[in-house]
Amino acid sequence: MSQLANNPMRKFLKRMGYVFVIIIVLVALGSCAILNMSDFGKLPAGERLARIEQSPNYRDGHFQNLSETPDLTPTGSQFSLFYNYFFPNVEDLTPANPLPVVQTKLDTLPDNTWVWLGHSSYLMHIEGKKLLIDPVFHSASPFSFMVKPFDYEYTYSEKDMPQRIDLLVLTHDHWDHLDYKTMKALKDSVQQVVCPLGVGSHLEYWGFAPEKITELDWQDITRVEEMTLTCLPARHFSGRGLRRAKTLWASYMLQVGGRTIFIGGDSGYDTHFAQIGKQFPSIDLALVENGQYSENWRYIHTLPKYLPQVMQDLGAKTYFAGHNSKFKLAQHPWYEPLETVAKIAQEHREYHIITPKIGEVVYLDKEQTFTHWWRESH
């Protein structure tokens, strides 16, 4: 009797086992298909990987920061990050109304000026040369529905960019700094690219000519016409898929026409800021990070409490704090980073901090007055 009873149960369990295996196979195939999307780029291999393996910053199969740097604090977890992203308990993560934007004809941008395009994207026109930094005009994710840009009164896109971009500068390969669709659209306009070690692998995979790409390690120096770029450390990580730190992340010092400009990329606070300030004692403009932070990410993003110290360490004449006002990537009100810099400017008169709107022309050699524009939007 028990044998008869067990036979149907065994059949049921056997069928369920098959179903479970099929589900696992389908999930694996789906994951492989997603990770093989062109958007994810391509990891370094061959001669590129051989060069990477010679870097003093590449150890145990991946790039490493100058200081021990966990991705999360000991109290953080990937589960809590995902949960808080989809079920936030913070108000005003996104603007209630379209953000104000100055619509500027970028192809005729005056010489020795620059504009902020939101988040960490900038266009500069210096000494007749046009530089584009970390342009992202679409989602900061492989899936457009997940990390969409905020609504703007005017949305800049690839169509607004100059027909000729003399130099494209990339700080690392995260989705909010390196956008597949943007790269494909601008590929033919870009004359030269400077990027950290390994990032060129993505670009070549997306159709950039190898001879256009210059990959740098920390402290490497390259010259593109009249422009000199020094690749410098940052405290962060990299990766577009499941494997992290296979390409380098960086900041830069741009020297052109007697000016010195710091391009900060993404970075948690560390001693490298003071080292950079000593290495370059006369920085005219520093583009630093301020936004998409979390206590759980304190090692890889600049927390507001460390921003004044970053400014003191760099010793620049003028500061602009980006990495905000475009994407919801962290659990803080969208305007909080902007209020932070307004407070720092009030409490530390020694720091010249500017707050242009997206698209507003900023002159390198002219005094300007900027408003607290974000207060009109919340």
C-alpha positions in Angstrom: 0.0 0.0 0.0 2.8 2.4 0.9 4.6 1.6 -2.3 1.6 2.5 -4.3 1.2 5.8 -2.4 4.9 6.6 -2.8 4.9 6.1 -6.6 2.7 9.2 -7.4 4.8 11.2 -4.9 8.0 10.1 -6.5 6.7 11.0 -10.0 5.6 14.4 -8.7 9.0 15.1 -7.1 10.7 14.0 -10.2 8.6 16.3 -12.4 9.2 19.2 -10.0 12.9 18.5 -10.2 12.8 18.7 -14.0 10.8 22.0 -13.8 13.4 23.4 -11.3 16.3 22.4 -13.6 14.5 24.0 -16.6 13.9 27.2 -14.6 17.6 27.3 -13.6 18.7 26.8 -17.2 16.3 29.5 -18.5 17.6 32.0 -15.9 21.2 31.1 -16.8 20.5 31.5 -20.5 18.6 34.8 -19.9 21.5 36.1 -17.8 24.0 35.2 -20.4 21.9 36.9 -23.1 21.7 40.1 -21.0 25.4 40.1 -20.2 26.2 39.7 -23.9 24.3 42.8 -24.9 26.5 45.3 -26.6 25.8 47.8 -23.9 27.9 45.9 -21.4 31.0 46.4 -23.6 33.9 44.0 -23.5 36.6 43.2 -20.9 40.3 43.7 -21.7 42.1 40.8 -23.4 45.2 40.0 -25.3 47.9 42.7 -25.5 45.6 45.2 -23.6 45.3 42.7 -20.7 49.1 42.0 -20.8 49.7 45.8 -20.4 47.2 46.0 -17.6 48.9 43.1 -15.7 52.1 45.2 -15.7 50.4 48.0 -13.8 51.5 48.5 -10.2 47.8 49.2 -9.5 46.7 45.8 -10.8 47.1 43.0 -8.3 45.5 39.6 -7.7 43.5 39.8 -10.9 42.0 43.3 -10.5 42.8 47.0 -10.1 43.1 48.2 -6.5 42.9 51.6 -4.8 45.8 53.2 -2.9 44.0 52.4 0.4 42.0 49.4 1.4 38.5 50.1 0.0 35.5 47.9 0.5 32.6 48.6 -1.9 30.3 48.8 1.1 30.7 49.6 4.8 30.5 46.5 7.1 26.9 47.4 8.0 25.8 47.7 4.3 24.5 44.9 2.1 23.6 44.6 -1.6 20.2 43.4 -0.6 19.5 46.5 1.5 20.7 48.7 -1.4 18.3 47.1 -3.9 15.5 47.1 -1.4 15.9 50.8 -0.6 16.2 51.6 -4.3 12.8 50.0 -5.2 11.2 50.8 -1.8 12.6 54.2 -0.7 11.7 55.8 2.5 13.2 59.2 1.6 11.1 62.1 0.1 12.0 64.2 -2.9 14.4 61.7 -4.5 13.3 63.2 -7.8 12.2 66.7 -8.7 8.4 67.3 -8.7 8.8 69.6 -11.8 11.1 69.7 -14.8 14.4 71.3 -13.8 15.4 74.6 -15.3 18.0 74.4 -18.1 19.7 77.1 -20.2 19.5 76.1 -23.9 22.9 77.0 -25.4 24.1 76.4 -28.9 27.1 74.2 -28.0 28.5 74.1 -31.5 29.2 77.9 -31.2 30.2 77.9 -27.6 32.5 80.9 -26.9 36.2 80.1 -26.5 37.5 79.6 -22.9 34.1 78.6 -21.5 32.4 75.4 -20.4 28.9 74.1 -19.6 27.6 71.5 -17.3 25.3 69.0 -18.9 24.0 67.4 -15.7 25.5 64.7 -13.4 29.2 64.4 -14.4 29.0 65.4 -18.1 30.8 68.6 -19.2 31.6 70.3 -22.5 34.6 72.7 -22.6 35.8 75.0 -25.3 39.4 76.0 -24.4 42.0 77.6 -26.7 39.9 76.6 -29.7 39.6 72.9 -28.7 36.4 71.2 -27.6 36.5 68.6 -24.8 33.7 66.4 -23.8 33.8 64.7 -20.4 31.8 61.6 -19.3 28.8 62.3 -21.6 25.7 60.3 -20.7 22.5 61.3 -22.5 20.4 58.2 -21.8 19.8 55.9 -18.9 22.5 55.2 -16.3 21.6 51.5 -16.6 21.4 48.8 -19.3 17.6 49.0 -18.9 16.2 52.4 -19.6 13.2 51.9 -17.3 15.4 51.5 -14.2 17.6 54.7 -14.0 15.9 57.3 -16.1 17.2 60.9 -16.3 15.1 63.6 -14.5 12.7 65.7 -16.5 14.2 69.0 -17.8 12.8 72.1 -19.4 15.2 71.2 -22.2 17.0 67.9 -22.5 20.5 67.9 -24.1 21.3 65.0 -26.4 24.0 63.9 -28.9 22.3 66.1 -31.5 23.3 69.2 -29.5 27.0 68.3 -29.4 29.5 70.0 -31.7 30.1 68.4 -35.0 33.8 68.0 -34.1 34.9 67.0 -30.6 38.6 67.3 -30.3 38.9 65.2 -27.2 36.7 62.8 -25.3 37.8 62.3 -21.6 36.4 59.3 -19.7 37.0 58.7 -16.0 35.7 55.1 -15.7 33.3 52.7 -17.2 30.3 52.9 -14.8 26.9 53.3 -16.6 26.4 56.9 -15.3 29.8 57.9 -16.8 30.0 55.7 -19.9 26.9 55.4 -22.0 26.7 52.9 -25.0 24.1 54.9 -27.0 25.9 58.1 -26.5 29.3 56.6 -27.6 27.8 55.1 -30.7 26.2 58.4 -31.7 29.3 60.5 -31.1 31.9 58.0 -32.4 32.5 59.7 -35.7 32.6 63.2 -34.2 35.3 62.3 -31.6 38.9 62.9 -32.8 40.8 61.5 -29.8 39.9 59.7 -26.6 41.7 59.6 -23.3 40.6 57.0 -20.8 41.9 54.8 -18.0 43.5 51.4 -18.6 41.1 48.9 -20.0 38.2 51.2 -20.9 39.4 51.3 -24.5 38.3 47.7 -24.8 34.6 48.8 -24.5 35.2 51.6 -27.1 36.9 49.4 -29.7 34.1 46.9 -29.3 31.6 49.7 -30.0 33.4 50.7 -33.2 36.0 53.3 -32.1 39.2 53.2 -34.1 42.1 51.9 -31.9 44.4 54.8 -33.1 42.0 57.3 -31.6 42.2 55.8 -28.1 44.9 56.6 -25.5 44.7 54.5 -22.2 46.5 55.8 -19.1 47.6 54.4 -15.8 47.8 56.7 -12.7 50.5 59.3 -13.2 50.8 58.7 -16.9 50.9 61.8 -19.0 49.7 62.3 -22.5 49.5 65.3 -24.9 46.7 65.9 -27.4 47.7 68.9 -29.5 48.0 71.8 -27.0 46.4 69.9 -24.2 48.3 68.0 -21.5 46.5 65.4 -19.4 47.9 63.7 -16.3 46.0 60.6 -15.2 45.6 60.7 -11.4 44.2 58.4 -8.7 40.6 58.2 -7.5 39.1 56.1 -4.7 36.4 54.1 -6.5 35.9 50.9 -8.6 34.7 49.9 -12.0 32.6 47.4 -13.9 29.6 47.2 -16.2 28.6 43.6 -15.4 29.3 41.0 -12.7 33.1 41.4 -12.8 34.5 44.4 -11.0 37.7 46.3 -11.2 38.9 44.9 -14.5 39.4 48.4 -15.9 40.9 51.4 -14.1 39.1 54.4 -12.7 40.8 57.8 -12.5 40.7 61.6 -12.1 42.7 63.9 -14.4 44.6 67.2 -14.4 44.1 69.1 -17.7 46.7 71.8 -18.5 46.0 74.0 -21.5 46.5 77.6 -22.3 48.2 78.3 -19.0 45.2 76.9 -17.1 45.1 73.9 -14.8 41.7 72.1 -14.4 41.0 69.1 -12.2 38.5 66.5 -13.5 37.6 64.5 -10.4 35.4 61.7 -11.6 34.0 59.6 -8.8 36.0 59.2 -5.5 35.6 58.6 -1.8 37.8 60.8 0.4 41.4 59.7 0.9 44.9 61.1 1.1 45.2 61.3 -2.7 43.4 64.7 -2.8 46.1 66.2 -0.7 48.8 64.6 -2.8 47.2 66.0 -6.0 47.1 69.4 -4.4 50.8 69.2 -3.7 51.6 67.9 -7.1 49.6 70.7 -8.8 49.8 73.7 -6.4 47.9 76.1 -8.7 44.6 74.6 -9.8 42.3 77.1 -11.5 39.1 75.0 -11.6 38.2 71.7 -9.8 35.3 69.6 -10.9 34.5 67.5 -7.8 31.9 64.9 -6.9 28.9 65.8 -4.7 25.9 63.5 -5.0 24.7 59.9 -5.1 26.4 59.3 -1.8 25.4 57.0 1.1 27.0 56.1 4.4 27.2 52.6 3.0 29.3 54.0 0.1 31.5 56.2 2.2 34.7 54.7 0.8 33.8 55.1 -2.9 31.8 58.4 -3.0 32.4 61.7 -1.3 30.2 62.2 1.7 29.0 65.9 2.3 31.0 66.1 5.5 34.2 65.4 3.6 33.6 67.9 0.8 35.2 70.9 2.6 38.3 68.8 3.3 38.5 67.8 -0.4 38.5 71.6 -1.3 41.1 72.4 1.3 43.3 69.5 0.1 43.1 70.6 -3.6 43.5 74.3 -2.9 41.8 75.3 -6.2 40.8 78.8 -7.1 37.2 77.8 -8.1 35.1 74.7 -7.4 32.1 73.1 -9.1 30.5 70.1 -7.5 28.7 67.8 -9.9 27.4 64.2 -9.9 23.9 65.4 -9.1 20.7 66.7 -10.7 20.2 64.0 -13.3 19.8 60.5 -11.8 18.3 58.9 -8.7 21.1 56.6 -7.6 21.2 57.1 -3.8 18.8 57.7 -0.9 18.9 61.5 -0.5 16.7 64.3 -1.7 17.7 65.3 -5.2 18.6 68.9 -4.1 20.5 68.0 -1.0 24.0 68.1 -2.7 23.2 71.6 -4.0 22.2 72.8 -0.5 25.4 71.3 0.8 27.6 73.4 -1.5 25.5 76.5 -0.7 26.1 75.9 3.0 29.8 75.3 2.5 30.1 78.5 0.4 28.4 80.4 3.3 30.5 78.9 6.0 33.9 78.8 4.1 34.3 82.1 2.3 37.8 81.1 1.3 36.3 78.6 -1.2 35.0 80.0 -4.4 32.1 77.7 -5.3 30.0 78.3 -8.4 26.5 76.9 -9.0 25.6 77.3 -12.7 22.4 75.8 -14.2 22.6 72.9 -16.6 23.6 74.4 -20.0 24.6 77.8 -18.5 27.8 79.1 -20.0 30.7 79.5 -17.5 33.6 81.7 -18.5 37.1 80.7 -17.3 38.4 84.3 -17.2 35.4 86.3 -16.1 33.6 86.8 -12.8 30.0 85.7 -12.8 27.1 85.5 -10.4 25.1 82.3 -10.1 21.8 81.7 -8.4 20.5 79.0 -6.1 18.4 77.8 -9.0 17.3 74.5 -7.5 15.3 76.3 -4.8 12.8 77.3 -7.5 12.2 73.6 -8.3 11.2 72.1 -4.9 
